[in-house]
Amino acid sequence: MVKAFSVLITILVGHSRADVTMVRREAREIHEHMDEKATGSDGVAQECAAFNVLPPSERHVDLSQLLGKLRGEAGGEWSACTHLREYGLNFAPFLARFLTYQLQPATMLEFGSGLGTTSDFVARFAEADVTSIEPDRALSQLVVSVHPEARSQGPGRLHQLAVNIFDEGGEKCAASLAAKKFDLVTSFEVAEHIPHKYHGELVRFLTESTKKWLVFSAARPGQIGTGHLDASMLDHAAWVKIFQDAGLVYMPLLTKISIRSAWYPRAYDFGTNLMVFKHPSNEAVDTKEPHEMLKHYWEGGFMDNKEPQDTWNRSHEFMTGVESSLWPELSQLSKQVQDKSVEC
């Protein structure tokens, strides 16, 4: 406090340019020192340190050892095996562009990050500081093993937490994340796997963590999928009302853009379930104008496709091409799991 006060006095009385430069440097050092006391040198809050999953010391590891067994068929978290056997990478490239370029976050929290592809994309291309949550520790270890941004020192960094925020041990970590707040909070097709009795906690956590934007989707009643709990599946209108009642502002035009951006490869779930909200303090206005990085691609839903009968196949080829380019090791593992040359 004494040092901070002396810095302020120096600014007030005025000095040479060199003195001002020194003052700025000292002010930055004070800020960084305060941050380190709260978060530690790796940028993770002390309350979350026990759940922080770091990348392995060796760049290339045997990823098959991190697959785990098939789990989550009756609800709850999935293993890497479940993700890759049932759905592959299942990446939505233009929804990721929507998050990155349309919403332009500097920080992001993803609740239920799965294989971490969306988190990694936003960390890379928005140069955002991203925290992703996935309870299965082996799955989290796989994520930090294959995503380059988990090794980055910034700008653009991925922090992976293997924490269940509904467990007693995870409550303090969840509270610290909510207090930190993030420009963008996301949760995609996760709530339907969580028992309904925890939905109130989930909504509170997502809402309190949101500084600017929340982008959310969850399975609707009757939606086919692995490990869906009937009591946990609500329709779009019900979720909109829940988050509005929690204090967020629904953005119908941006919601339409998000749905169109995900339309072809993820039409079955995202095509109905996506929704965009803003925090009341966010001065951004709703818009129907997609970002330039979206609107010139029919695969992203924003141009007429002259061969509609082949839309799904072509968009799927585009998606898998993006996946194999950005995450070659993870894509290879997905192929091996699906052709059963690697068992799990």
QUILIN-V907641 format. One line per field, one symbol per residue. ss: DSSP state (H for helix, E for strand, - for the rest). phi: phi as a letter, one per 40 degrees, with the letter a starting at -180 (. if undefined). psi: psi as a letter, one per 20 degrees, with the letter a starting at -180 (. if undefined). Layout:
ss = ???
phi = ???
psi = ???
This chain:
ss = -HHHHHHHHHHHH---HHHHHHHHHHHHHHHHHHHHHHH------HHHHHHEE---------HHHH-------------HHHHHHH------HHHHHHHHHH----EEEEE-----HHHHHHHHH---EEEEE---HHHHHHHHHH-HHH------EEEEE------HHHHHHHHHHHHH-EEEEEEE--HHH--HHHHHHHHHHHHHHEEEEEEEE------------HHH---HHHHHHHHHH---EE-HHHHHHHHHH--------HHHH-EEEE-------------HHHH--HHH-------HHHHHHHHHHHHHHHHHHH-HHHHHHHHHHH------
phi = .ccccccccdcccgacdcccdcccccccccccccccccbgccgbddcbdcbcbccccccbbccccbcgbdagcbhgccccdcdcccbgcfcbcccccdcccccfccbabbcgcfcgccdcccccccfccbbbbaccccccccdccbbdccccbgcgabbbbcbbcccdcccccdccccccgbdbbbabfbdccbddcccccccccccccccbbbbbaaccdgccicgcbdcccbcdcccdcccccchcbcbcccdccccccbdccbccbccbccabbbcdccccbcabcccdcbcbbcccgbbcccbccbdcccccccccccdcccbccccccccccccgcbca
psi = ggghhhgggggghparhhggggggghgghgghghghhhhrhjjpqhijhiipoqqqhphprnhhijharprjhkraqqrhggghghibhkqnhhhhhggghghmqhqqppomicijggggghgghilqoppqpohohgghhggihiohiiiqjrqnqppppmpoiiqhhighgghhghhgqqgppqoolghiipqhiihgggggggghioggqppqqqprpipprpkppgijoqrghghghghghijrppnhghggggghhjgghkhgghihiqqpqqqhioiqqqqjoqqhigijphhjjjqppimhijggghhhggghggghghmgghgghgghghjjipq.
